[in-house]
Structure formats: structure tokens, C-alpha cells
Amino acid sequence: MQFSTQVTITGPWRSPAQMLVEQEVRAGERSVHDPATAGALGLAGAPIEGPTHFSQFDPLAVVLWGDRWFTSGCLSAHFRTMVVEGQQVQAALTTDGERTAGIGASRDDGTPVLTGTASVGQPGAGSEVRRRLDRVADPGELFILDRLEVGAVSADPEPVRIRRGEPHGPLYPFSLDGKLARITEPHPWYTDEGAATSPWGRAIVPMEMISVLAHQRPVPWPVRSPSTALFLDLEVQLVAGPVFAEHDYRLEHRLEGVGASRRTESYWTSTRIVDAATGDLAATTLLHVGVFKDSYAGHPDAAR
């Protein structure tokens, strides 16, 4: 599709589902998706996981870029406000070039949920999350993340996969089929029955589940605990996609930066998702995690 002028596509209102109430995080830590923990931190409710909202952009991007979205699409989002189950969300995409667009989503009360960028083709440095990483300043003294070293690397010893009928471990206690039963934007190519109609003849993984693949095992950065964390920014980039269901991938992580704000200490992790059979790079993620200062006992900035 050619764009001589700016084009905006707006999706329907959707009600995303909370699927992390039973999440179990690392020993000594508490999940922000647990209502009691969220309440203790002064949040209005247990937030739906941010990547859940990525699905609402898939049909908008396909209108613009067709099947390329599933092979080289990129969503890069800054999460602005949490959403709890029962609230409605609407997504919109506005082109600013042949293969780039701005994205936004808002709640039914008008509150912005996320802002960011979408694109297809070769990954670039101009995405929302990479621009934010480039602007990270010296955080000063850290108390929760003081043992983290920028540039540290970690590789998962065993392959990971998106499983059709089994949960994805304590962090993601749901299967692909469980997610597809509640996903806001179903697609036949996500299912075994519809896979035969896809260009690849195999079931592909929804964009929001690529984050599950990359982060289903905790990356062993030495974050002090007990403490509670929340996704602040996330980018998912398909390099040689799609990512397939029931297929093994290897994960390679790198700590890209650390930062701090009034309420959090935060860290940035990039992940390479490599096809275990071919060694080809299938996708990457860039995740910015904030750890609440109020959740770590004795933090000097807590409750300020």
C-alpha cells in the first residue's frame, strides 16, 4: 500500500483479559499482577500484562503491510497507564512513512495506555523504546539494582518454545490455547486447524506471545529481593519471522542499561531469539523493567 498522505486506522474497543493472577515470581518476590500486592503498592488494581495490548495492533498493521507484518514487523511501546480487567481499550495506528507508523492506545475513560511506533522491514534505531534507552541518564546510587553490570550477558541453557496445551511456567501460567481462547484479536494462522491456510503451513505465534517466549524464564540478573517489578517499555522485532508454535528457540540476553525514576529503579534487557535448529535469528525483544522502590524494605526513597 502506498501512502501519499498520513493515514490513521483505529481499531474497535476491546476488553483484554487478566491472565497473570496466578503468576509466581522468583523466591522472595511478589507479583504486581496479584490484587493484594497491587493494592499494597497503591495501585488501582492488578494490571493486565502490557504485551496483551500488542494484539490489538496486529489487524491494523496487516491492513497496511499485509503478511510482512508476521515476518519483519516491529512494535515498540512505552506503557503509560495500567489497565485492569473490565476496562476497554482502543488501539490506533498512524502512518508517518512507507514502513513506519506511530501507535497509541487509550482506555474507555480517555486515559492513554501506551504510545510508540510500529514498522516493517530492517530494524532501525528510531523505534520508541530504543530512543528511550538512548536517553537513559546516570541513575546515581542504586539500592535494588546495585549489583547489575551493563553489558552482562546470559544464555538460557535449554531451548524454549511456545506450547500449545501446556502452561509456560510460573511466570506465565497459561498455554497458547488458553491465551487464544481469550485473545482480543484471534487469527486462523495461530491455530493448528488454520495453519494450513498460512503461507508457511504452520501455526504462528501472536506478537504478544513472543514476549512470553523471550521471558518465560527469569533472566538471572542479581536484582535484590523481596521486591516487585512491572514492565515499563517493550519492543518486539521480527527479524526472520514468523515465530512458530511448538518449535524450539534459544535465548541470548544482554543487560543494556539501568536507570531510576521517582518510584522505580529500572533495567533494560535485550533478548535474541534464535532458531535452535538453524541458528538463524528469528526475533528480538527489548524490555525495560521497573522495580518499585516501595516494594524493597529499607529503600531510602520509599514512600516519598
N, C-alpha and C positions, 0 to 999 in steps of 0.2 A: 504494500500500500504506500502511495506517495502522499506527502503532506506539504502543500504549499502554504498552509496557514496552520495555526495552532488548533489542535483537536482535543476535546475533553470527552472522555467516556466515563459515565457514572453507573455504578452497579446498583442492584436492589438492596434494600435493607435486609440484613441477616441477623440471626441470633446465635452467635458462636457458643459452643459448649465448653464447660469446665471439665477437663479430664485428668487433672492432676491432684485432686483432693487426697488421693491415697499415695501420693508421692513420698518416697523415703529417701532422704538425702544422706550425706555422709554422717558417720557416727558423731554425735555431739552437736549436729546442726539441725535446724528446724526449717521446714519448707514454708515459704511465703504463700503457697497455694493452699495451705491449711487455714481454715477460717479463724481458729483460735490464735494462731501465730500472726496472721494478718491484723487481727484486732489488737493484739498486744503492741504492734508497731504503729497503731493509729490509722491504719488503712480502712477504707470504707467497706471492704470485703476482700475475699480471697480472689486475686486476679486470675483471669484466664491467661494461659501462656501466650506471650506475644506472637510467636510464629503462627498461631492459629489464624491470625488475621491475614496471613500471606495468601491463603486460598482465595480470598475474595478478589485478589488482583489477577488470578490466573485467567479467567474468561475475558477480562478486559485486555490483557496483553495478547491473548490469542487473536482477538479481533484485529489488533494492529499488526502483529508479526507472525501469525499462523504457527505452524509446527516448530519454527525456530525457537519459540519460547521454551520448548521442552528440551532443546539441545544446547542452547547458549544463552538462556535467559538469566537475568540478574535482578534480584530485589534487594534493596539496601534501605533499611528503615531505622529511624530514631523513634523509640516509643515515648510518647508524651504523657499519656494518661491511661491508667489501667481500666479494664472492662471486667465486670462481674457477670456471671450467668444471669440471663433475663434481660440484659440491656441489648439494644440493637445497634448495629454498626453498618455504616455505608462506606464503600470504597470508591475512589475516583482516580483517574489517570489522565494526565495532560501532556501531550507531546511537546517536546522542545527541539526535536531533530528527527532525522530519519530512523534512528535506532535508539533514541533516548527519550525519557519522559520523567515528569515529576509525579509523585504519588502522594495521596493523602487519604486518611480515613477518619471518620468522626462518629461519635455516639449520637443517639437519638435526642439528647439534650443539647446538641451542638458542640460539645466538648471535643477538641481534637484528640484522636487516639494515637496516630502516628503520622509522620511525614517522611519523605525520602525520594528515592529515584528508582527507576526501572530501565532496563536496557537489554539489547540482544547483541551478540557478536563478541568480539575480543574484549576481555575485561580491561577496564581502564582505571585510572587513578582518580577520576572525578565523581565517583559514587558518594552518596550521602555519608555512609559510615567511614569510608576511607578519608574523606575530608575531615570528619570529626577526629579521627585518630591523628591526623597530621597536625591538628591544633592542640593536642594534649600538652599541657604545661607541667613543669616540675611540681609534683604534689606536695613537696615538703615532707615532714616526718609522717611516717605511716605506722599504725599500730596493729592492724589486722593483716596487711599485705607486706609487712616489712621484710619478710624472707623471700619475696618473689624477685627474680632476676630477669630483666628484659633481655630477650634473646635466647632464653632457655627453651629446649626442645624436648618433646616426649612423643613416643610412638606406641600405639596400642600393641601389645604382644600378640593378640589374636584378632582375626578378621571379625568384622561386624556386618550385619545385614538387617534389612527391614523385613520382618517376619509377618507372614500372612495371618496366622492364627494364634501366635504366642505373644505375650507382653514383652516389652523391651527393657525389662529390668526394673529395679526400684525407682529410678528417676522417671521412667516413662511406663507406668503400669497399664498399658493398653497395647493391643495388637493393631496391625494395619486394618484388618477387617473391622475391629472396634472403632477405629478412627473414621473409616469410610461410612459407617452407619450413622455418624453424627457430623460429618464434614459439611461445611456450608456450601461447597461447590463440587458436587460429585462429577466424575467423568468416567465414561466406559473404559478408558485405557488404564485406569487404576485397578480394574478387576481382572481376574483370570478369564471370566466369560467374555469381556470386551477386548481383551488383549489382542485377539486375532485380527481385530479391525485396525490396530495401530500400525504405523509404518515399520515397527520393529518386531511385531509379532509376539511381544512380551508385555507383561504388566509393568507400568512405570510408577515411580514414587511421586506423590504430590510434593510440590515445592515445600510446604510446611513440614513434611516428614523428613526432608533432607537434614533439617536441624536435629531431628531425633536421631538419625543415623550418626551424625557427627558428634553428638554429645550424650549418647545413651550411657556411656561410661564416664565417670568423673575424671577430668584431667587432673593428674596428681600435683598440681601446684600447691605449695605449702601455705594455704590460707588458714589463719588461726581460727579456732572454733571454741565454744559454740558461737555460731553466727548465722545470719540469714541473708540470702542473696536474691537478686532479681535481674532479669535481662533488661538492659538499657538500650542497646543497639544490636542489630543483627543484619548481616548481609549473607545471602546465599547466591553463589555464582555457579551456573552450569558451564563447564569448560568443554567437555566432550560427552554431553548427555545423550539420552536421559540417564538418570539413576534408576536401576531396575529393582523390583521387589524380589526377594528370595535369591539375592546374588551377593557374594562376599566382596567386601571392600576393606582396605586397610587405612588407618587414620594416622596422620602425622600432624602434631600440634606444635605451635610456636607461640611463646609469650611476646606480644608485640608492644605492650606498653602498660603503664599503671597511672592512675590519676586519683583525684579526690574532688568531692563537692561538699556542700554543707551537710548533706545527710549520709553520704556514702564514701567509702574507698572503693576503687574500681580497677579492673584489669581487662586487657584485650587479648583474646586468643584467636589466632588464625589456624584453620584446620584444612589440610589437604586430604581429599577423599580419593583414594587410588584404587582402581580395579585390581582385585587380588589376583586375577587370572592373567591379565595382560600387562599390568604395571602402568597403564595409562591413567593420567589424571582425569577423573570424571567431573569433579566439582570441588569448590572450596567454600568455606564459611569464615566469617569474621564476626566474632561475638564479643560484646562489651558487657561485662557483668558488674553490677554494683552490689557491694556488701554493706548493709545498713550499720552505721556506727552504733545506733541504739541497741542493736542485737548482740553486741560484744561487750561483756561485762567489764567495766572499768575504763572504757574508752573515754579519753578526756573531753571529746567533743560530743558525747552522747547527750541527747535531750536538750540541745542548745537551739 
